[in-house]
């Protein structure tokens, strides 16, 4: 059985601190070897911010390790924001003495980025400054000359990156919402799109939001369905259920339809596009209800 020896004059506490330091440095070296450099003085480590807690635990109890000036800035948790952008936002010049680093102020500066919801900062041995970020997650893109990322709360919070947004829901709005503010129409469109799979419907490629005075309200473009689906503004989830049953029935009226209007009380109206008389339309029952031309539900 092997035994661990410590040098004469070193207490058990000091020996434990040295062991923790060795483990921390070994961990950092493994990370260093696994990830490529993303620019001068920045190393991006794609990992959860939870790893900060692990490193903090490894470093606990150690003293006198932070004498080196800041030589590198490491960024943890950045996916949508380039690591070098986070490092610049930190505002800590290389060569800064550890005692001059205000970690709370650094975290505040980093969190001013619209993509960052929170940040944590740690000083590590060897002149390393570790910045961990938690990013806002985009749920959709608001179409426009400059597309904006939209979160689940309906906030168009930042211009969308040029790469990595493929497959996100696209929202179009007849009236441009207030950027940076929660918009109920955007939030409703995102929530509606996320509900479709529960009804056996595909996630829409696009949700269009009409102007406030336009009774068309919300409309959908679904993959594999040529017709645009008009839902209106009321009873939206009921109408999605009607749409699911309608598509499942495979009615012949669907063939060649360019628009399905579900705003009528008990029927769907199919627009087949322009004809000699203007627009050729057909009506079909929704669900098991009888056709009715009595009124629109809006």
C-alpha positions in Angstrom: 0.0 0.0 0.0 1.5 3.3 -1.1 1.7 6.2 1.3 1.6 10.0 0.6 4.5 12.0 2.1 4.7 15.7 2.5 7.8 17.8 2.8 9.0 18.7 6.3 7.5 21.9 7.6 4.4 21.7 5.4 1.1 21.4 7.4 -1.7 19.1 6.4 -3.8 22.1 5.3 -1.0 23.4 3.1 -0.5 20.0 1.6 -4.2 19.8 0.8 -4.1 23.2 -0.8 -1.2 22.2 -3.0 -3.0 19.1 -4.1 -6.1 21.1 -5.0 -3.9 23.5 -7.0 -2.3 20.6 -8.9 -5.8 19.2 -9.8 -7.0 22.7 -10.9 -4.0 23.3 -13.1 -4.3 19.8 -14.6 -7.9 20.5 -15.4 -7.0 23.8 -17.1 -4.3 22.2 -19.1 -6.7 19.5 -20.4 -9.1 22.2 -21.5 -6.3 24.2 -23.0 -5.3 21.2 -25.1 -8.9 20.4 -26.2 -10.0 23.8 -27.6 -8.6 26.0 -30.3 -7.6 29.6 -29.7 -10.3 32.0 -30.8 -8.2 35.2 -31.1 -5.5 37.0 -29.3 -5.6 36.5 -25.5 -9.0 34.7 -25.6 -9.6 31.0 -25.2 -13.2 29.9 -25.6 -14.3 26.8 -23.7 -17.7 25.5 -24.8 -19.1 24.2 -21.5 -21.8 25.0 -19.0 -21.4 27.8 -16.5 -21.7 25.1 -13.9 -18.1 24.3 -14.5 -17.3 27.6 -12.8 -18.5 26.0 -9.5 -16.2 23.0 -10.1 -13.2 25.2 -10.6 -14.1 27.3 -7.6 -14.3 24.2 -5.5 -10.9 23.0 -6.6 -9.4 26.4 -5.9 -11.1 26.8 -2.5 -8.7 27.2 0.4 -5.7 28.2 -1.7 -3.8 31.4 -1.0 -1.3 33.4 -2.8 -2.1 32.0 -6.3 -3.2 35.2 -7.9 0.0 37.3 -7.9 0.4 37.2 -11.7 -1.1 40.0 -13.8 -3.9 39.1 -16.2 -2.4 37.3 -19.2 -5.4 35.6 -20.8 -9.1 35.8 -20.7 -11.1 32.6 -20.9 -14.8 32.6 -21.9 -17.2 29.8 -20.8 -20.7 29.3 -22.1 -20.6 31.5 -25.2 -22.3 30.1 -28.3 -24.2 33.0 -30.0 -21.7 35.7 -29.0 -18.1 35.4 -30.2 -15.7 34.8 -27.3 -13.5 37.8 -28.3 -16.5 40.1 -28.1 -17.2 38.9 -24.5 -13.5 39.4 -23.7 -13.6 43.0 -25.0 -16.7 43.7 -23.1 -15.0 42.6 -19.9 -12.8 45.7 -20.1 -9.8 44.2 -18.4 -6.5 45.1 -20.2 -3.9 42.4 -20.2 -1.3 43.1 -17.6 -3.9 44.3 -15.1 -2.9 43.4 -11.5 -5.3 41.0 -9.8 -6.1 43.4 -7.1 -7.3 45.9 -9.6 -9.9 43.5 -11.1 -13.4 44.3 -9.9 -15.2 41.1 -10.6 -18.7 42.4 -10.0 -18.0 45.4 -12.4 -16.6 43.0 -15.0 -19.7 40.8 -14.8 -22.0 43.9 -15.1 -20.1 45.1 -18.2 -20.4 41.7 -19.9 -24.1 41.5 -19.0 -24.8 44.7 -21.0 -24.6 42.6 -24.1 -28.2 41.9 -25.2 -27.4 38.2 -25.7 -26.1 37.8 -22.1 -28.6 37.3 -19.3 -25.9 36.9 -16.5 -22.2 36.6 -16.1 -19.7 35.4 -13.5 -16.0 36.1 -13.2 -13.2 34.2 -11.5 -9.5 34.9 -11.2 -7.4 31.7 -11.8 -3.8 30.9 -11.3 -1.2 31.9 -13.9 -2.9 35.2 -14.8 -6.1 33.7 -16.2 -9.4 35.5 -16.0 -12.4 33.2 -16.4 -15.7 34.8 -17.6 -18.7 32.6 -17.6 -21.9 33.7 -19.4 -25.5 32.5 -19.6 -26.9 33.5 -23.0 -30.5 34.4 -24.0 -31.9 31.7 -26.3 -33.6 32.7 -29.5 -37.0 31.1 -30.2 -37.6 32.8 -33.5 -36.4 35.4 -36.0 -38.3 38.6 -36.8 -38.0 39.1 -40.5 -36.9 42.4 -41.9 -34.1 44.2 -43.6 -32.1 43.3 -40.5 -33.6 40.1 -38.9 -33.8 40.2 -35.1 -33.6 37.3 -32.6 -36.8 36.9 -30.6 -37.0 35.0 -27.3 -39.9 33.0 -25.8 -41.2 36.2 -24.0 -41.7 37.9 -27.3 -38.8 40.3 -27.0 -36.9 41.1 -30.2 -33.7 41.6 -28.3 -30.8 41.7 -30.7 -29.8 41.6 -34.4 -29.6 37.9 -35.5 -26.2 36.4 -36.3 -25.6 35.6 -40.0 -24.9 32.0 -39.2 -26.4 29.3 -36.9 -30.1 30.4 -37.1 -31.2 27.9 -39.7 -34.4 26.1 -38.7 -35.6 28.9 -36.4 -39.2 29.9 -36.7 -39.6 33.0 -38.9 -42.0 35.7 -37.8 -43.3 38.5 -40.0 -45.2 41.5 -38.7 -47.2 44.0 -40.6 -46.4 46.5 -37.9 -42.9 46.6 -36.6 -42.9 45.8 -32.8 -40.9 47.9 -30.4 -37.4 46.3 -30.4 -36.1 45.4 -27.0 -39.6 45.3 -25.5 -41.8 42.4 -24.7 -44.5 42.2 -27.5 -47.7 40.2 -26.8 -48.2 39.3 -30.5 -44.6 38.0 -30.8 -45.0 36.0 -27.6 -48.3 34.6 -28.8 -46.9 33.6 -32.2 -43.9 31.8 -30.5 -46.2 30.0 -28.0 -48.6 29.0 -30.8 -45.8 27.6 -32.9 -44.5 25.5 -30.0 -48.0 24.0 -29.5 -48.4 22.6 -33.0 -46.4 19.4 -32.4 -48.6 18.5 -29.5 -51.5 18.4 -32.0 -49.6 16.3 -34.5 -48.9 19.3 -36.7 -45.4 20.3 -37.9 -43.6 23.3 -36.5 -44.5 26.2 -38.9 -41.9 27.7 -41.2 -43.5 31.1 -40.7 -46.1 32.9 -38.6 -47.4 36.1 -40.0 -48.9 38.8 -37.7 -51.4 41.1 -39.4 -51.9 44.7 -38.5 -54.0 45.5 -35.4 -57.0 46.4 -37.5 -56.7 43.4 -39.8 -59.1 40.6 -38.8 -56.8 37.9 -40.3 -54.7 38.1 -37.1 -52.2 35.2 -37.2 -51.6 33.0 -40.2 -49.2 30.0 -40.7 -47.0 28.6 -43.4 -46.6 24.9 -42.7 -44.0 22.6 -44.3 -45.6 20.3 -46.8 -48.8 22.4 -46.9 -49.0 24.7 -49.9 -51.9 26.8 -48.5 -51.4 29.6 -46.0 -53.6 29.0 -42.9 -55.5 32.0 -41.6 -56.4 31.7 -37.9 -57.7 35.1 -36.9 -57.4 36.4 -33.4 -59.7 34.4 -31.2 -60.0 30.7 -30.2 -56.6 30.1 -31.8 -55.9 26.7 -30.1 -59.4 25.5 -31.0 -58.7 26.4 -34.6 -55.4 24.6 -34.5 -57.3 21.5 -33.4 -59.7 22.0 -36.4 -56.6 22.4 -38.7 -55.1 19.1 -37.4 -58.4 17.2 -38.1 -58.7 18.9 -41.5 -55.3 17.9 -42.7 -55.7 14.4 -41.3 -59.0 14.0 -43.3 -57.1 14.7 -46.5 -60.1 16.4 -48.1 -60.0 16.9 -51.9 -60.6 20.6 -51.4 -57.0 20.9 -50.1 -55.7 20.0 -53.6 -54.5 23.3 -55.2 -55.7 25.5 -52.3 -53.5 28.5 -51.7 -55.3 29.7 -48.5 -57.3 28.0 -45.8 -59.4 30.4 -43.7 -60.5 29.0 -40.4 -62.2 32.1 -39.1 -65.7 31.0 -40.0 -67.9 29.6 -37.2 -68.2 26.0 -38.4 -66.3 25.6 -41.7 -63.0 26.2 -43.4 -62.9 28.2 -46.6 -60.4 27.2 -49.2 -59.1 29.8 -51.6 -57.9 28.3 -54.9 -56.4 31.5 -56.2 -57.6 33.9 -58.9 -60.1 32.8 -61.6 -62.1 34.5 -64.3 -64.6 35.6 -61.6 -61.9 36.9 -59.2 -61.5 34.1 -56.6 -62.8 30.5 -56.7 -63.6 29.3 -53.2 -64.8 26.1 -51.6 -66.1 25.4 -48.1 -65.7 22.3 -46.0 -66.9 21.4 -42.5 -64.4 21.8 -39.7 -64.2 18.8 -37.5 -67.6 17.2 -37.2 -69.6 20.4 -37.3 -72.1 21.2 -40.0 -71.3 24.0 -42.5 -72.5 27.5 -41.6 -72.2 30.8 -43.3 -73.9 32.7 -40.4 -71.0 34.8 -39.2 -67.2 35.1 -38.8 -65.6 34.6 -35.5 -62.8 37.1 -36.2 
